[in-house]
């Protein structure tokens, strides 16, 4: 039988026909039905899990626990010295610094760039650069941080000690959702996992004032405003109930109203948790608002320390006095009688101006501006009217997104006017032919916020200053160099800097060069976009003083964009307050700052801190009353 089977001939054609017939008869319906059934079961299981998780999230409550300490010093620096090895030798950045921070206390370390305040704070976190050499001791509640093993130190960071950085957008990971970043902090330190970690993260967001936290936690950092991003950074810092929070310039990049909200939040969280706060700042108004004690640093050394009231009201060291004297002051408190007089004077001045047809160097009439994206127009400025005469300074103030810089861009020709008129010396800029526009732009100079970014690093200073003259073919080479030297005198810089490069100058010197370049064509209009916000307070004071002298000398009309009301008070003749692209209030400086009529202007003024702890406490209380009267919640 086996032999017959082996010898049998196989009809392959017949087998192939049978297989094809069977394939033809195959049907997919049973598999489709089975697939649908499996999908429904999976969907049901996922939905059930999600509903249970949502229920768990709603019932979970995050409570900020009070920090417990083993010693009476939450953070202590003892004779800390830090030097950096460079190709030019060793540089001493911190020289024998000693101070401490008690539980529930806020100690502010103040000083200008290069004073060593940030380097000092970084030693407590073990975050100094690799080329740093550290001596002395830093104690975190009795534990010596400087002698800890790297692994032990990592376990403390984000748990017992945490940090709030200056720029929230760089502190947060842009490619991770907020939920991932918050839960990671909890999971790394073993405080919560899974849905429990997510629930705690949502409660953290609620605690720091993020609305609709349950849904917004799944968004990315760029989908939040600057103030909300800083609140998220604070949530990360307090997530594990740390003993110490280091806040390194936590409000520098924020608007004045947002700054006040963040300071209120930090103060509330500190009071609830008894956490010690080391505040690094150069803003004496913030110091007056937050600090219990102050440590003043200069060139790597502590030159003065003590209670905030004594340091700010009775400073002993000349450097501390210089810092305080350099702070621009905002005087907004006036009696009702004074306010009536100011308003009456402003009204009579306005009537006088209306009666005479004064020539404006720069004027906007029913100005509407928009940004275009994929063919769609998004209007950001609507119905704005203003006028600036020769020799006048108009201060544009408002929060981020109010339209200040957008108006400046339109004047510079960097943004098209959608509606209305933009008149320069009576000529409507948008309607002019290209050649006439270019000629008219000679009348406009500009000073940008960051001098390091606005000066070409490849050009020597002489070429930087004379570049606008070269573009507009003004003068011979010899005449241009003579003009550059003349402008260096005007901005109070020595003539020998003409052959140096931008990186060889300090920040204040670079901004003086920016101003000299802006004046090279003797413009009738100058646009200054936050020209001093990147400078230290003493450098800012000198630049503002020089700016006022130049304005008096050259009599240019100036559009001065800023969020610092004290700077506007020092320089401006008129003020225009903007909110969401519309003019809220517009008038003479005294009228706006001493007798504001609109709620938004009052909130801006109330949020601006002053460098006096007693006066600042009164202003803080008055601000809370104002917000309550306007029906706005406070932290």
C-alpha positions in Angstrom: 0.0 0.0 0.0 2.8 2.4 0.9 4.5 1.6 -2.4 1.3 2.4 -4.3 0.8 5.7 -2.5 4.4 6.7 -3.2 4.1 5.7 -6.8 0.7 7.5 -7.3 0.7 10.5 -9.7 -0.5 13.8 -8.2 -2.8 15.9 -10.4 -1.6 19.4 -9.5 -4.0 21.1 -11.8 -6.9 19.5 -10.1 -5.6 20.5 -6.6 -5.1 24.1 -7.8 -8.7 24.2 -9.1 -10.0 22.9 -5.8 -8.0 25.5 -3.8 -9.2 28.4 -6.1 -12.8 27.2 -5.6 -12.4 27.1 -1.9 -10.8 30.7 -1.8 -13.7 31.9 -4.0 -16.2 30.6 -1.5 -14.4 32.2 1.6 -16.3 35.1 3.3 -15.1 37.9 5.5 -18.3 38.6 7.3 -17.6 36.4 10.4 -14.2 38.0 10.9 -15.7 41.6 10.6 -18.4 40.8 13.2 -15.7 39.3 15.5 -13.5 42.4 15.1 -16.4 44.8 15.9 -17.2 42.8 19.0 -13.6 42.9 20.2 -13.4 46.7 19.5 -16.6 47.2 21.5 -15.3 45.2 24.5 -12.0 47.2 24.4 -13.8 50.5 24.2 -16.1 49.5 27.1 -13.1 48.6 29.2 -11.2 51.8 28.4 -14.3 53.9 29.0 -14.9 52.2 32.4 -11.3 52.8 33.4 -11.4 56.4 32.3 -14.7 57.0 34.2 -13.2 55.4 37.4 -10.1 57.5 36.9 -12.1 60.7 36.5 -14.1 59.8 39.6 -10.8 59.3 41.5 -9.4 62.6 40.2 -12.5 64.5 41.4 -12.3 63.0 44.9 -8.5 63.3 45.4 -7.4 66.4 47.3 -3.8 67.6 47.4 -2.8 69.2 50.7 0.2 71.3 51.1 1.9 70.0 54.3 3.9 72.2 56.7 7.6 71.6 56.4 9.2 70.0 59.5 12.8 71.0 60.4 15.4 69.4 62.6 17.3 72.6 63.1 16.5 76.3 63.4 18.2 77.1 60.1 16.6 75.8 57.0 19.5 76.9 54.8 22.9 78.1 55.9 26.0 79.3 54.0 29.3 79.3 55.9 32.3 81.1 54.4 31.3 79.9 50.9 33.9 80.6 48.2 33.5 79.8 44.5 36.1 80.3 41.8 36.0 79.3 38.1 39.0 78.0 36.1 39.3 79.8 32.8 41.9 80.0 30.1 43.0 83.4 31.5 43.3 82.0 35.1 41.1 81.6 38.1 38.2 84.0 38.6 36.8 84.4 42.1 33.0 84.7 41.8 32.0 84.3 45.5 34.3 85.4 48.3 33.5 84.2 51.8 29.7 84.5 51.9 27.9 83.7 55.1 24.2 84.0 55.9 21.2 81.8 56.8 17.5 81.4 56.1 15.1 80.3 58.9 12.0 78.2 58.5 9.1 80.2 57.0 11.4 83.1 56.3 12.1 85.0 53.1 15.7 86.2 52.7 16.4 88.3 49.6 19.9 88.3 48.0 20.3 91.5 46.0 22.9 92.9 43.7 23.7 93.7 40.1 24.9 91.3 37.4 28.2 89.8 38.4 27.7 90.3 42.1 27.7 86.5 42.7 24.1 86.1 44.0 23.0 83.4 41.5 26.3 81.5 41.8 25.9 81.5 45.6 22.4 80.1 45.4 23.5 77.4 42.9 25.9 75.9 45.5 22.9 75.0 47.6 21.5 72.9 44.7 24.8 71.5 43.6 24.3 73.1 40.2 27.6 75.0 39.8 29.5 74.5 36.5 32.1 71.8 36.1 35.0 74.3 36.1 33.9 75.6 39.5 35.9 75.1 42.7 34.0 75.4 45.9 35.1 75.8 49.5 33.1 76.4 52.7 29.9 74.7 53.7 26.3 74.9 52.7 23.8 73.2 55.2 20.3 72.2 54.3 18.5 71.7 57.6 21.8 70.6 59.2 22.9 68.4 56.3 26.1 69.5 54.5 25.2 69.8 50.9 28.8 70.5 49.7 30.1 67.1 50.9 27.2 65.0 49.7 27.6 62.3 47.1 26.0 63.2 43.7 23.3 60.5 44.1 22.3 61.8 47.5 22.2 65.3 46.3 20.0 64.3 43.4 17.5 62.8 45.7 17.3 66.0 47.7 16.7 68.3 44.6 13.0 68.6 43.9 12.2 67.0 47.3 13.8 68.9 50.2 15.0 71.8 48.2 13.6 73.1 44.9 14.0 76.0 42.5 11.8 78.5 40.7 13.7 79.8 37.7 13.5 83.2 36.0 12.3 82.2 32.6 9.4 79.6 32.8 9.5 78.7 29.1 13.1 77.5 29.4 12.4 75.8 32.8 9.6 73.7 31.3 10.1 71.0 28.7 8.3 72.3 25.5 7.7 68.8 24.1 6.1 67.3 27.2 2.6 67.9 28.4 2.3 69.6 31.8 0.8 66.4 33.2 3.9 64.5 32.3 6.2 67.1 33.9 4.2 67.3 37.2 3.7 63.5 37.6 7.4 62.9 36.9 8.4 65.1 39.9 6.0 63.1 42.1 7.0 59.7 40.8 10.8 60.3 40.8 10.7 60.9 44.6 8.2 58.1 45.2 5.4 60.4 46.4 2.6 59.2 44.0 2.2 57.0 41.0 -0.3 56.4 38.2 -3.8 58.0 38.6 -2.9 59.1 42.1 0.1 61.2 40.7 -2.2 62.7 38.1 -4.8 63.6 40.6 -2.3 65.3 42.9 -0.9 67.1 39.8 -4.3 68.5 39.0 -4.8 69.6 42.6 -1.3 71.3 42.4 -2.4 73.3 39.4 -5.6 74.3 41.2 -3.5 75.3 44.2 -1.4 77.7 42.1 -4.4 79.2 40.4 -4.7 77.5 37.0 -8.3 77.5 35.9 -9.9 74.4 34.5 -6.9 72.4 35.8 -8.5 69.0 35.1 -8.5 69.7 31.3 -5.6 72.1 30.9 -3.1 69.7 32.6 -3.0 67.8 29.3 -1.8 70.9 27.4 1.8 71.9 26.4 3.7 74.8 28.0 3.4 77.1 25.0 -0.4 76.9 25.3 -0.3 78.9 28.6 0.4 82.6 29.2 3.7 83.7 30.8 2.2 84.1 34.2 0.5 80.7 34.0 3.7 79.1 33.0 5.4 80.6 36.1 2.6 79.3 38.2 3.3 75.8 36.7 7.0 76.2 37.6 5.9 77.0 41.2 3.7 74.0 41.2 6.7 71.8 40.3 8.7 73.5 43.1 6.1 72.9 45.8 5.0 69.4 44.6 7.0 67.5 47.2 6.6 69.9 50.1 10.2 71.1 50.1 11.9 72.7 53.1 13.6 75.4 51.0 12.6 77.1 47.7 15.2 79.1 45.8 13.4 81.7 43.7 15.9 83.1 41.1 14.5 86.3 39.6 11.0 84.7 39.5 9.2 87.8 38.3 11.7 89.6 36.1 10.2 88.4 32.8 6.6 89.2 33.8 4.2 92.1 33.6 3.7 94.2 36.7 0.2 92.9 37.4 1.3 89.3 36.8 4.4 89.9 39.0 2.1 91.0 41.8 0.0 87.9 41.5 3.1 85.6 41.5 4.4 87.3 44.6 1.0 86.9 46.3 1.1 83.2 45.4 4.6 82.6 46.7 3.7 84.4 49.9 0.6 82.4 50.4 2.3 79.0 49.7 5.2 80.0 52.0 2.8 80.9 54.8 0.8 77.6 54.4 3.8 75.3 54.2 6.4 77.1 56.5 8.9 76.7 53.7 12.0 78.9 53.7 12.5 81.0 50.6 15.8 82.3 49.2 14.8 85.1 46.8 17.4 86.2 44.2 16.5 89.6 42.7 17.7 93.0 41.6 14.3 94.6 42.1 14.2 96.5 45.4 10.4 96.8 45.1 10.1 93.0 45.0 12.4 92.9 48.1 10.2 95.3 50.0 7.1 93.3 49.0 8.4 89.8 50.0 11.5 89.8 52.2 12.0 89.5 55.9 15.8 90.0 55.7 18.1 91.2 53.0 21.6 90.2 52.0 23.4 92.8 49.7 26.2 91.4 47.5 28.8 93.3 45.5 31.6 91.8 43.5 31.2 88.4 45.2 31.1 89.7 48.7 28.3 90.4 51.3 28.6 94.1 52.0 25.5 94.4 54.1 22.7 92.3 55.6 19.9 92.7 58.1 16.1 93.2 58.5 14.4 94.5 55.3 13.2 97.7 57.0 16.6 98.6 58.2 18.4 97.9 54.9 15.9 99.7 52.7 15.3 102.6 55.0 18.7 103.1 56.7 21.3 101.5 54.5 24.9 101.8 55.8 27.0 100.7 52.8 27.5 103.1 49.9 26.7 100.4 47.4 23.3 99.7 49.0 22.6 103.5 49.0 23.6 103.6 45.3 21.2 100.8 44.4 18.3 102.5 46.2 19.1 105.9 44.8 19.1 104.4 41.3 15.6 103.0 41.6 13.1 105.1 39.6 10.3 106.2 41.9 6.6 106.0 41.1 4.6 108.6 43.0 1.0 107.8 42.4 -0.6 108.6 45.8 -2.5 111.9 45.7 -5.4 113.4 47.6 -8.8 113.8 46.1 -8.3 117.6 46.0 -5.0 117.1 44.1 -6.7 114.8 41.7 -9.4 117.4 40.9 -6.7 120.0 40.2 -4.8 117.6 38.0 -8.0 116.7 36.0 -9.0 120.4 35.6 -5.5 121.3 34.4 -5.5 118.4 31.9 -9.0 119.5 30.6 -7.9 123.1 30.1 -4.7 121.9 28.3 -6.7 119.6 26.1 -9.1 122.5 25.1 -6.1 124.7 24.4 -4.5 122.0 22.1 -7.8 121.5 20.3 -8.1 125.2 19.6 -4.7 125.4 17.9 -3.7 123.1 15.1 -0.3 122.0 16.4 2.0 120.0 14.0 2.7 116.5 15.2 5.9 114.7 14.3 4.0 111.4 14.7 0.3 110.8 14.7 -2.1 107.9 14.6 -5.7 108.3 13.5 -8.2 105.4 14.0 -5.3 103.0 13.6 -6.0 99.3 13.2 -3.2 96.8 12.9 -3.4 93.0 12.3 -1.1 90.0 11.9 -1.8 87.7 8.9 -1.5 84.0 9.1 -2.4 81.6 6.3 -4.4 84.4 4.6 -6.4 85.2 7.7 -6.2 88.6 9.4 -6.0 88.7 13.2 -6.6 92.2 14.4 -4.5 93.1 17.5 -4.9 96.9 17.5 -8.2 98.7 17.0 -9.2 102.4 16.8 -6.0 103.9 18.3 -5.5 107.7 18.2 -2.5 109.5 19.4 -0.1 112.4 18.6 3.5 113.2 19.6 5.0 116.6 19.0 8.7 117.4 18.5 10.4 117.3 21.9 7.7 115.2 23.5 7.8 111.6 24.9 4.7 109.5 24.7 4.9 106.5 27.0 3.0 103.4 25.8 2.2 101.1 28.8 0.2 98.0 29.2 0.6 94.2 29.7 2.0 91.8 27.2 -0.3 91.5 24.3 -1.7 95.0 24.8 -0.4 96.2 21.4 2.5 98.4 22.5 5.2 96.9 20.4 2.8 96.3 17.5 2.3 100.0 17.2 6.0 100.6 17.3 6.5 98.0 14.5 3.9 99.8 12.4 5.7 103.1 12.8 9.0 101.4 11.7 7.3 100.0 8.6 7.6 96.4 9.8 3.8 95.9 9.9 1.2 97.1 7.4 -1.5 99.4 8.5 -4.9 97.7 8.0 -7.1 100.7 8.6 -6.7 104.3 9.6 -3.7 106.7 9.1 -0.2 106.7 10.4 1.2 110.2 9.8 4.9 111.1 9.9 5.3 114.9 9.6 1.8 115.0 8.2 2.5 112.4 5.5 0.4 109.1 5.6 3.2 106.4 5.6 1.1 103.5 4.3 0.0 105.4 1.1 3.4 106.7 0.0 5.4 105.2 -2.9 8.3 103.0 -1.9 11.0 105.6 -2.7 9.3 108.2 -0.6 8.7 105.7 2.2 12.4 105.0 2.4 13.3 108.7 2.4 10.7 109.2 5.2 12.2 106.3 7.3 15.3 108.4 7.7 13.2 110.4 10.0 12.8 107.4 12.4 15.4 106.0 14.7 15.0 102.9 16.9 16.5 101.6 20.1 15.7 97.9 20.8 15.4 96.1 24.2 18.4 93.9 24.0 21.6 95.7 22.8 23.6 92.5 22.5 21.1 91.1 20.0 20.6 94.4 18.1 24.3 95.2 17.4 26.1 93.2 14.7 29.0 91.4 16.5 31.1 91.4 13.4 31.2 95.2 13.1 33.4 97.6 15.1 31.5 100.3 16.9 32.3 103.0 14.3 30.7 100.9 11.6 27.7 100.1 13.8 27.0 103.8 14.4 27.5 104.9 10.8 25.7 102.0 9.1 22.3 103.9 8.8 24.3 106.8 7.2 25.8 104.3 4.7 22.5 102.8 3.8 21.0 106.2 3.1 24.2 107.4 1.4 24.7 110.3 3.8 28.1 112.0 3.9 31.6 110.9 3.0 33.5 108.3 4.9 35.4 111.0 6.7 32.1 112.9 7.6 30.5 109.7 8.8 33.5 108.9 11.2 33.3 112.5 12.5 29.6 112.1 13.1 30.2 108.8 15.0 32.8 110.5 17.3 30.3 113.4 17.9 27.6 110.9 18.9 30.0 109.0 21.2 30.5 112.3 23.0 26.7 112.8 23.1 26.2 109.4 24.8 29.1 109.9 27.1 31.5 107.2 25.8 35.2 107.7 25.1 36.2 108.1 21.4 38.6 105.1 21.6 35.7 102.7 21.6 35.1 103.4 18.0 37.5 100.6 17.0 36.2 98.1 19.6 33.6 95.4 19.1 30.2 95.0 20.9 31.3 92.0 22.9 34.1 94.1 24.5 31.6 96.5 26.0 29.2 96.2 29.0 25.5 96.0 28.7 25.0 99.7 29.5 27.7 100.8 27.1 26.1 98.7 24.3 22.8 100.3 24.9 24.5 103.7 24.6 25.9 102.6 21.3 22.4 101.6 20.2 21.1 105.1 21.1 24.0 106.7 19.2 23.2 104.6 16.1 19.5 105.6 16.4 20.5 109.3 16.4 23.0 109.0 13.5 20.6 110.4 10.9 19.3 113.1 13.2 15.7 111.6 13.2 12.7 113.6 14.1 11.1 110.5 15.7 12.7 107.9 18.0 11.1 104.5 18.9 12.5 103.1 22.2 11.2 99.6 22.8 11.9 98.6 26.5 15.4 100.2 26.1 16.4 99.7 29.8 14.6 96.5 30.9 17.7 94.4 30.3 20.0 96.6 32.3 20.9 96.6 36.0 19.2 99.3 38.1 22.2 101.6 38.4 23.0 101.3 34.7 19.4 101.9 33.9 19.4 105.1 35.9 22.4 106.5 34.1 21.0 105.5 30.6 17.7 107.2 31.4 19.4 110.3 32.6 21.4 110.4 29.4 18.3 109.7 27.3 16.5 112.7 28.9 19.5 114.9 28.1 19.6 113.7 24.5 15.9 114.3 24.0 16.2 117.8 25.2 19.3 118.4 23.0 18.0 116.8 19.8 14.2 117.5 20.4 13.0 114.3 18.8 9.5 113.0 19.3 9.7 109.7 21.1 7.5 106.7 21.4 8.7 105.0 24.6 7.4 101.5 25.0 7.7 100.0 28.5 5.9 98.1 31.3 7.7 100.0 34.0 5.5 102.8 35.2 8.3 104.3 37.3 10.4 104.8 34.2 7.4 106.4 32.4 7.0 108.7 35.4 10.6 109.8 35.1 10.6 110.4 31.3 7.2 110.8 29.7 5.2 113.9 28.9 2.1 111.9 27.9 1.0 108.3 28.6 -1.2 106.0 26.6 -2.5 103.0 28.4 -3.4 100.0 26.2 -5.3 96.8 27.0 -5.9 94.1 24.4 -5.2 96.5 21.5 -7.4 99.3 22.6 -6.7 102.6 24.3 -8.0 102.5 27.9 -6.7 105.9 29.0 -4.7 108.7 27.3 -3.4 112.0 28.6 -0.8 114.0 30.3 1.5 112.1 32.7 0.2 113.6 35.9 -3.4 112.9 34.8 -2.8 109.2 34.2 -0.5 108.4 37.1 -1.9 110.7 39.8 -5.6 110.7 38.9 -6.4 107.6 36.8 -10.0 107.2 35.8 -10.1 103.6 34.5 -10.1 100.4 36.5 -7.3 98.9 34.3 -5.0 101.8 34.9 -5.7 101.7 38.6 -4.8 98.0 38.7 -1.5 98.7 36.8 -0.6 101.4 39.3 -1.6 99.4 42.3 0.6 96.4 41.2 3.8 98.4 40.8 6.0 97.8 43.9 8.0 100.5 45.7 11.3 100.0 47.6 9.9 100.7 51.0 8.6 97.8 53.1 6.1 99.9 55.1 4.7 101.8 52.0 4.7 98.6 50.0 2.6 96.7 52.6 0.1 99.6 52.5 0.0 99.4 48.7 -0.5 95.7 48.8 -3.4 96.0 51.1 -4.9 98.8 49.0 -4.5 96.7 45.9 -6.4 93.8 47.5 -9.2 96.2 48.4 -9.2 97.6 44.8 -9.4 94.1 43.3 -12.2 93.2 45.7 -14.1 96.3 44.8 -13.7 95.5 41.1 -14.9 91.9 41.7 -11.6 90.3 40.9 -10.2 87.4 42.9 -6.8 87.5 44.7 -4.5 84.8 45.8 
